[in-house]
Amino acid sequence: MLHVERSSAPQTAARHSLQDIAPYAPAMLSILRIVVALLFLEHGLSRLFGFPSPLPTPALFSLYWFAGAIEFAGGALVTLGLFTRTAAFIMSGQMAFAYFLSHAPAGFFPILNRGDGAILFCFVFLYIAFAGAGPWSLDALWRRKR
């Protein structure tokens, strides 16, 4: 009978390499925050100023104007890492609201109702609201100076 010895070496090596990258988690949180916030800011810029995508400018103080204002101001704040938890929480709520108001009525499945982006933004911003801005942020700089 053929005997195959199981070695834990590959599994142990993989575990060690994953543990070796763990110290980079705070920096990756900052990178995630910056990239997602810039993508969100782009939506606000397009909605309010027609750049980089020429969207029709919404009427002042309409629902779409407030959405654009949250996307623009919140995106800028979270990109800089300033008042991050509050801004991210508000933006998460906006995306939940947008999903149920605009996407969910078009069907149950997010891939069909085109709401997957709203869901992703919602949960990434909710995570950032709980996790904070990370080390590369004005919030962290402010905490260090106190």
URBELCOR-V686435 format. One record per pair of residues at least 6 apart in sequence whose C-alpha atoms are under 8 Angstrom apart, sorted by sequence separation. I is the first residue (numbers start at 1). J is the second residue. D is the distance in whole Angstrom. If there is no record, write none. Layout:
I|J|D, I|J|D
This chain:
45|51|6, 46|52|6, 50|56|7, 58|64|6, 59|65|6, 77|83|7, 78|84|5, 104|110|8, 106|112|8, 107|113|5, 110|116|5, 133|139|7, 134|140|7, 135|141|8, 45|52|7, 46|53|5, 47|54|8, 50|57|7, 58|65|5, 77|84|7, 103|110|8, 106|113|5, 133|140|7, 46|54|6, 47|55|6, 49|57|7, 57|65|8, 105|113|8, 42|51|8, 46|55|6, 47|56|7, 48|57|6, 78|87|7, 104|113|7, 42|52|7, 47|57|6, 48|58|7, 77|87|7, 78|88|7, 103|113|5, 47|58|7, 103|114|6, 104|115|7, 103|115|5, 74|87|5, 74|88|7, 74|90|8, 99|115|6, 47|64|8, 48|65|7, 74|91|7, 47|65|8, 99|118|6, 48|68|6, 70|90|8, 71|91|7, 98|118|7, 99|119|7, 47|68|5, 48|69|7, 70|91|7, 96|118|7, 44|67|8, 45|68|7, 95|118|5, 96|119|7, 44|68|4, 70|94|8, 95|119|7, 43|68|7, 44|69|6, 44|70|7, 45|71|8, 95|121|7, 96|122|6, 44|71|4, 45|72|6, 67|94|7, 95|122|5, 43|71|6, 44|72|4, 94|122|8, 42|71|8, 43|72|7, 44|73|8, 92|121|7, 93|122|7, 41|71|5, 42|72|7, 92|122|4, 40|71|6, 41|72|5, 44|75|8, 91|122|7, 92|123|7, 40|72|7, 41|73|8, 92|124|8, 41|74|7, 92|125|5, 41|75|4, 91|125|7, 92|126|5, 40|75|6, 41|76|6, 39|75|8, 89|125|6, 37|74|8, 38|75|6, 88|125|5, 89|126|6, 37|75|5, 38|76|7, 88|126|6, 37|76|7, 89|128|8, 88|128|6, 89|129|5, 37|78|6, 38|79|6, 88|129|5, 37|79|5, 87|129|8, 85|128|7, 86|129|7, 34|78|7, 35|79|8, 84|128|8, 85|129|4, 33|78|7, 34|79|5, 84|129|7, 85|130|7, 33|79|7, 34|80|7, 85|131|8, 34|81|8, 85|132|6, 33|81|8, 84|132|7, 85|133|7, 84|133|6, 81|133|5, 78|133|8, 81|136|8, 82|137|7, 84|139|7, 81|137|4, 82|138|5, 83|139|7, 80|137|6, 81|138|5, 82|139|5, 80|138|6, 81|139|6, 36|121|8, 33|128|7, 33|133|7, 30|133|6, 29|133|7, 30|134|5, 29|134|6, 30|135|7, 30|136|6, 27|134|7, 30|137|7, 26|134|5, 27|135|6, 26|135|6, 27|136|7
